[in-house]
Amino acid sequence: MNLNQLREDYKQNSLSETEVPKEPFELFRNWFEQAMKSQIKDVNAMTLATAGLDGRPSARTVLLKEIAHGGFVFFTNYQSKKSQELLSNPHAALLFFWNDLERQIRIEGSVEKINVAESETYFNSRPELSKAGAIVSPQSQKIPNRLFLEEKLKTLLDSNSELRMPNHWGGFCLIPSYIEFWQGRPGRLHDRIVYEKIDAQSWSIFRLAP
């Protein structure tokens, strides 16, 4: 494969530090709404990067489910690799990339669990198969084959028992201290506008060189 000639010139939009809102969540919502109107598939998909105490990073895609508690909420199995890393080192990063709009958003901050009641509310809103999957899957653990999961799922569904949220499942909220909005521009002179937290109520806003 020759990848040297794979290139794109970005020229859809621009972004100025003199025109953005004073706080980043307003700009995030504006961009997110534009992405939804553009019918981008899995618009709420975001890369979550974590690191354990050994400092080795790992990344995977999760889904944003809510903006609340001053941060970005997603749900997962608390026994998974990502959760174990977050519980031992509660610092993480998120990345949204919307190629159709030539935009990305980088978010860094600290992570904490949301309360059980809120996790249950979301869990109970999920489709039945999604609930069952969360119950039977020992996420991130070695399993012998797919049949192992399918048999566990069938046993659970055949039991006709109520699909309650397991204790090892719930939500995390990433509370940002740094948010960077990236807008592609011609000649690789991209716009990079950063919000960096000063205190609980205010942010500094500045531009980075591309």
NORNOR-V566734 format. One record per residue. N is the residue number from 1. SS is DSSP state (~ for helix, > for strand, _ for the rest). NEAR is the number of other C-alpha atoms within 8 Angstrom. D_LAST is the distance of its C-alpha to the last C-alpha in Angstrom with 2 decimals. Layout:
[[N/SS/NEAR/D_LAST] [N/SS/NEAR/D_LAST]]
This chain:
[[1/_/2/27.41] [2/_/4/25.11] [3/_/5/21.58] [4/_/5/20.04] [5/_/5/20.62] [6/_/5/19.22] [7/_/5/16.33] [8/_/4/15.58] [9/_/8/14.26] [10/_/10/13.02] [11/_/8/14.74] [12/_/8/16.67] [13/_/7/15.32] [14/_/9/13.18] [15/_/10/12.64] [16/_/8/13.54] [17/_/9/14.17] [18/_/4/17.54] [19/_/6/18.73] [20/_/8/18.06] [21/_/7/21.08] [22/_/6/21.93] [23/_/9/21.83] [24/~/9/19.55] [25/~/6/22.44] [26/~/8/23.20] [27/~/10/19.78] [28/~/8/19.99] [29/~/8/23.46] [30/~/8/22.53] [31/~/8/19.88] [32/~/9/22.36] [33/~/8/25.16] [34/~/8/23.30] [35/~/12/22.60] [36/~/9/26.33] [37/~/7/27.43] [38/_/7/25.49] [39/_/7/27.70] [40/_/10/25.03] [41/_/4/27.07] [42/_/5/26.90] [43/_/10/24.51] [44/_/8/25.08] [45/>/10/24.22] [46/>/12/21.70] [47/>/12/20.92] [48/>/12/22.52] [49/>/11/21.71] [50/>/13/24.47] [51/>/14/25.95] [52/_/12/29.57] [53/_/8/31.15] [54/_/5/30.74] [55/_/6/26.95] [56/_/7/26.50] [57/>/8/23.89] [58/>/7/24.82] [59/>/8/23.33] [60/>/7/25.02] [61/>/8/24.91] [62/>/9/26.84] [63/>/9/27.51] [64/_/11/26.75] [65/_/9/30.19] [66/>/7/29.96] [67/>/9/28.02] [68/>/8/30.53] [69/_/7/31.27] [70/_/7/27.97] [71/>/10/26.08] [72/>/13/25.67] [73/>/13/28.89] [74/>/12/29.60] [75/>/11/32.87] [76/>/10/33.97] [77/>/11/36.75] [78/_/9/36.89] [79/_/11/38.28] [80/_/12/35.37] [81/~/7/33.05] [82/~/7/30.17] [83/~/11/32.61] [84/~/11/34.12] [85/~/13/30.77] [86/~/14/29.94] [87/~/7/33.41] [88/~/8/33.15] [89/_/9/29.57] [90/_/10/28.62] [91/>/11/24.86] [92/>/14/22.66] [93/>/12/19.43] [94/>/11/19.15] [95/>/11/16.81] [96/>/11/17.48] [97/>/8/16.22] [98/>/11/17.71] [99/~/7/17.10] [100/~/7/19.54] [101/~/7/17.49] [102/_/10/14.06] [103/>/12/13.24] [104/>/12/12.92] [105/>/11/13.90] [106/>/12/13.77] [107/>/12/16.84] [108/>/12/18.36] [109/>/12/21.85] [110/>/11/25.52] [111/>/12/27.89] [112/>/8/31.54] [113/>/8/34.26] [114/_/10/35.38] [115/_/7/39.12] [116/~/7/41.56] [117/~/6/42.81] [118/~/8/39.43] [119/~/12/38.90] [120/~/10/42.39] [121/~/8/41.77] [122/~/8/38.83] [123/~/10/40.71] [124/~/9/43.73] [125/~/6/41.71] [126/_/8/40.67] [127/_/6/42.63] [128/~/7/45.57] [129/~/6/44.22] [130/~/8/40.93] [131/~/14/43.06] [132/~/12/45.27] [133/~/9/42.44] [134/~/10/41.02] [135/~/9/44.55] [136/~/10/45.44] [137/_/7/42.24] [138/_/7/41.93] [139/_/7/38.17] [140/_/7/36.62] [141/_/6/40.15] [142/_/4/41.76] [143/_/6/44.20] [144/_/5/46.72] [145/_/6/45.83] [146/~/7/44.96] [147/~/6/48.64] [148/~/9/48.45] [149/~/10/46.11] [150/~/8/48.03] [151/~/8/51.30] [152/~/9/49.99] [153/~/11/48.67] [154/~/8/52.01] [155/~/8/54.00] [156/~/11/52.07] [157/~/9/52.35] [158/~/6/56.02] [159/_/6/56.82] [160/_/6/56.05] [161/_/6/54.92] [162/_/4/52.60] [163/_/8/48.95] [164/_/6/47.98] [165/_/10/44.62] [166/_/7/44.91] [167/_/5/44.41] [168/_/7/41.62] [169/>/12/39.38] [170/>/15/37.33] [171/>/12/34.11] [172/>/12/31.27] [173/>/14/29.04] [174/>/12/25.58] [175/>/11/25.26] [176/>/12/21.66] [177/>/10/20.58] [178/>/12/16.82] [179/>/13/15.31] [180/>/11/11.72] [181/>/12/11.60] [182/>/11/9.00] [183/>/13/10.00] [184/_/15/9.53] [185/_/14/9.67] [186/~/9/11.41] [187/~/7/10.45] [188/~/9/7.25] [189/_/9/5.78] [190/_/12/5.38] [191/>/16/6.78] [192/>/13/6.57] [193/>/14/10.04] [194/>/13/11.90] [195/>/13/15.67] [196/>/10/17.29] [197/>/11/21.06] [198/_/8/23.27] [199/_/6/26.59] [200/_/5/28.33] [201/_/5/27.96] [202/_/8/24.81] [203/>/11/21.03] [204/>/9/18.66] [205/>/10/15.79] [206/>/8/12.70] [207/>/9/9.15] [208/_/8/6.28] [209/_/7/3.81] [210/_/7/0.00]]
